[in-house]
Amino acid sequence: MPLPPCRVAVLSDPIMSLIDTACIGQFGTSVQVAAVGPASSFFMLVFVLTGFVGVAVTNVVASSQVNAAVSPAVRVARQARANRAISHGLLLALTMGALLSAATYSLAPTLLQVFGATGDVLAPAVSYTIWRAAGTPAMLALIVCQGASLGVQDATTPFKFATGAAICEAPPHCTPLGERASPIAALLTPCC
């Protein structure tokens, strides 16, 4: 039996880590494949700890959709409250994401050692983590948008975004300037 779209959207981070591992396995070394493990564990923890923003937005948006016999003024007030929750959630997600990205960039070697990266694995894990950290604000914003969609009982939109993100992540690619443009490309030598 296929999984409903809302479950697939929740699994987007592990799926993208799996795609990273598969692509790196095709083009990289065993050390580079091993480097994905500690970094993926770190990011899973980050997204679990910051997922409360999406849950809060889901709750507020869903409560604004209750169709009890209420006056039009109450409906307007509920919708305004839901819109504020989404706006505040996005602002909080982007702020937390930027702060987490900066902290991850500064503390990547130490953080990854806590998650088990040592020896030869540490350098490629740091490279992968720094590149993946750049996307943290966008991932947290997507969690808020997913919460807003689920609040109005729309499970297919988050599924589409998760699928699109996985497709964009799948091939290792480079920018026209030859800079590494994805976590996968950050591990592979040379990228362009």
C-alpha positions in Angstrom: 0.0 0.0 0.0 1.5 3.4 -1.0 2.3 6.0 1.6 0.0 9.0 1.7 1.7 12.3 0.5 1.9 13.7 4.1 4.1 10.8 5.2 6.4 11.1 2.3 6.8 14.9 3.0 7.8 14.1 6.5 10.4 11.6 5.2 11.9 14.2 2.8 15.1 14.8 4.9 16.0 11.1 5.3 15.1 10.5 1.6 17.4 13.4 0.6 20.2 11.9 2.8 19.7 8.6 1.1 19.9 10.2 -2.3 23.1 12.0 -1.2 24.6 8.7 -0.1 23.6 6.9 -3.3 25.1 9.6 -5.5 28.3 9.9 -3.5 28.5 6.1 -3.6 28.4 6.2 -7.4 31.1 8.8 -7.8 33.0 9.1 -4.5 35.1 7.0 -2.2 34.1 5.0 0.8 35.5 7.7 3.1 33.2 10.3 1.4 30.2 7.9 1.8 31.1 7.5 5.5 31.2 11.3 5.9 27.5 11.5 5.1 26.5 9.6 8.2 27.5 12.0 10.9 26.4 15.0 8.9 22.9 13.5 8.2 22.5 12.6 11.9 23.3 16.1 12.8 20.8 17.6 10.4 18.1 15.2 11.4 18.5 16.4 15.0 18.4 20.0 13.9 15.2 19.5 12.0 13.6 17.5 14.8 14.4 20.2 17.4 13.2 23.0 15.2 10.1 21.3 13.9 8.0 22.9 16.6 7.5 25.9 14.4 5.7 23.8 11.7 3.6 22.1 14.4 2.5 25.4 15.9 1.6 26.8 12.5 -0.4 23.7 11.7 -2.3 24.0 14.9 -3.2 27.7 14.4 -4.1 27.3 10.7 -6.2 24.2 11.4 -8.1 25.9 14.2 -8.9 28.8 11.9 -10.6 26.3 9.5 -13.1 25.0 12.0 -16.5 25.5 10.4 -18.6 25.9 13.5 -21.5 28.3 13.3 -19.5 31.5 13.7 -20.1 35.0 12.5 -18.2 36.4 9.5 -16.3 38.7 11.8 -15.0 35.7 13.8 -14.0 34.0 10.6 -12.1 37.0 9.5 -10.4 37.3 12.8 -9.4 33.6 12.7 -8.0 33.9 9.2 -6.0 37.0 10.3 -4.6 35.0 13.2 -3.6 32.2 10.9 -1.9 34.6 8.5 0.0 36.1 11.4 1.0 32.7 12.6 2.4 31.8 9.1 4.2 35.1 8.8 5.7 34.8 12.3 6.6 31.2 11.7 8.4 32.0 8.5 10.3 34.9 10.1 11.2 32.6 13.0 12.2 29.8 10.7 14.4 32.0 8.5 16.0 33.6 11.6 16.7 30.3 13.3 17.9 28.9 10.0 20.4 31.7 9.5 21.7 31.5 13.0 22.0 27.7 12.8 23.8 27.9 9.5 26.3 30.4 10.9 26.8 28.3 14.1 27.2 25.1 12.0 29.7 26.9 9.7 31.7 28.0 12.7 31.4 24.8 14.8 31.2 22.1 12.1 34.4 20.1 13.1 33.4 20.0 16.8 29.8 19.2 16.1 30.7 16.4 13.7 33.1 14.9 16.2 30.2 14.7 18.7 28.3 12.7 16.0 31.2 10.3 15.4 33.2 11.8 12.6 36.9 11.3 13.2 40.1 10.7 11.3 39.8 10.7 7.5 36.0 11.1 7.6 36.1 14.4 9.4 37.3 16.7 6.6 34.8 15.5 4.0 32.0 15.5 6.6 32.8 19.1 7.4 32.7 20.0 3.7 29.4 18.3 3.2 27.9 19.8 6.4 28.9 23.4 5.5 27.3 23.1 2.1 24.2 21.5 3.5 24.0 24.1 6.3 23.5 26.8 3.7 20.1 25.3 2.9 18.9 25.3 6.6 16.9 28.5 6.4 15.0 27.2 3.3 14.4 23.8 4.9 13.0 25.4 8.0 10.8 27.7 5.9 9.5 24.7 4.0 8.6 23.1 7.4 6.5 26.1 8.2 4.9 26.0 4.7 4.2 22.3 5.1 2.5 23.1 8.5 0.3 25.8 6.8 -0.6 23.3 4.0 -1.4 20.5 6.4 -3.5 23.0 8.5 -5.9 23.4 5.5 -5.8 19.7 4.9 -3.6 19.9 1.8 -1.1 17.1 1.9 -0.2 17.1 -1.7 1.6 20.5 -1.9 4.3 19.5 0.7 4.7 16.2 -1.2 5.3 18.1 -4.4 7.9 20.4 -2.8 9.7 17.4 -1.2 9.7 15.6 -4.5 11.0 18.7 -6.3 13.7 19.2 -3.7 14.8 15.6 -4.0 15.0 15.8 -7.8 17.1 19.0 -7.6 19.4 17.4 -5.1 19.8 14.1 -6.9 22.4 14.8 -9.6 25.8 16.3 -8.5 26.0 19.6 -10.3 28.2 22.7 -10.5 27.5 26.3 -11.1 28.8 27.9 -14.4 31.7 29.4 -12.4 32.9 26.0 -11.3 32.0 26.4 -7.7 30.5 23.5 -5.8 26.8 24.0 -5.7 25.4 21.1 -3.7 26.3 19.0 -0.7 27.0 16.1 -3.0 29.4 18.2 -5.1 31.1 19.4 -2.0 32.3 15.8 -1.3 33.2 14.9 -4.8 36.7 15.9 -6.1 37.0 17.8 -8.4 33.5 19.0 -9.1 34.0 20.8 -12.4 
